[in-house]
Amino acid sequence: MTPTRTLALTSLAPLVWGTSYLVTTELLPDGRPLLTATLRALPAGLVLLAITRTLPRGAWWWKATVLGTLNIGAFFALMFVAAYRLPGGVAATLAAVHPLLVTALAGAVLHERVAPLARAAAGAGVIGVAMLVLTPGARMDAWGVLAGLGSAAATASGVLLTKRWGRPVPLLAFTGWQLVAGGLVLVVPTLLLEGPLPHLTGTNLLGYAWLAIPGTALAYLAWFSGILRLPASRVSLLSFLTPLTAGVLGWVLLGQALAPLQLAGAALILVAVGVGAYASRPAHRPVPEGRPTREPALTR
């Protein structure tokens, strides 16, 4: 698969993630963020494990746990804490720090060449997200801000470690490991803080099915494939498409108005993604489909 096709396939993940806000607000029960996070990850991961029938071996037991915690468990939990304690625009802007962290650290951690234009695009993308989603007088909450920055740090760390460690098995099993690990991390906090599973309507089940299958299993397959095949800094910039998609869906389906400043922010996001995605070329050879990657010697 060519880098351009890989980039296009990877971009489907943040586009699908952009539907999560609409699905959560319109189809799911109120006040159950941790339950939503758990049901997004664990069932999808168990399905992938059932299909592949492949379990981690050796050091990959703890590596899969670390990756699952960063990419799924900690990211989902902290993201929802930020969303509940902060206005949506503030939470989205804090989450958008993730590409900045990846572009800042990719050179040191992965020895990737990050073009100055890519760094500028990451900064422009954060500004675009702020223009799109921030509202005047948005309140700040210290714990919410820390949670938002923590979610960005968790997913940025997950991207960098996923790229550094590679994968020892086909992508389907590799994704399943992380979804199960992340889901299991969330089970105990969910039960302690939110109690047992409530009565779910058909509408609720439809919403959870969308989040679990297209929104998590398929989306993370595309996302991890892109991380492993392309420079991490290049892939991370695609995450700006998530708030853009959420804003467009709110405008089209919920009748939410977009002011000129928000439209300018949306345009800036598109420019940042377009410029940043092509500012650098892949520094590593792509991973052949269906073949595991080898770990760097330092990680054994």
TASULUR-V922147 format. One line per field, one symbol per residue. ss: DSSP state (h for helix, s for strand, l for the rest). phi: phi as a letter, one per 20 degrees, with the letter a starting at -180 (. if undefined). burial: 1 if it has 16 or more other ideal C-beta (glycine too) atoms within 10 Angstrom, else 0. Layout:
BEGIN
ss = ???
phi = ???
burial = ???
END
This chain:
BEGIN
ss = llhhhhhhhhhhhhhhhllhhhhhhhhlllllhhhhhhhhhhhhhhhhhhhhlllllllhhhhhhhhhhhhhhhhhhhhhhhhhhllhhhhhhhhlhhhhhhhhhhhhhhlllllhhhhhhhhhhhhhhhhhhllllllllhhhhhhhhhhhhhhhhhhhhhhhhlllllhhhhhhhhhhhhhhhhhhhhhhhhlllllllhhhhhhhhhhhhhhhhhhhhhhhhhhhhllhhhhhhhhhhhhhhhhhhhhhhllllllhhhhhhhhhhhhhhhhhhlllllllllllllllllllhhhl
phi = .fgfffffffffffffffeffffffdcdffmcffffffffeffffffffffelcdfclfffffffffffffcffffffffgffedcggfffffffffgffffffdfffedleedfgffffffffffffffffdfdfmfedcgfffffffffffffffffffgffemcecggffgffgfffffffgeffgfffecnffefdeffgffffffffeffcgfffffffffffdcgfffffffffffffffffffffedmffdfgfffffffffffffffffdfcdgecffegfndfeefggfef
burial = 001001101111110111111111001110011111111111111011100101010001001110111111111111111110111111111111111111101100110101100110110111011111110000001001101111111111111111101111101011111111111111000100010000000001001111110111111111111111111111111111111111101100000000000100110110011011111100110010000010100000
END
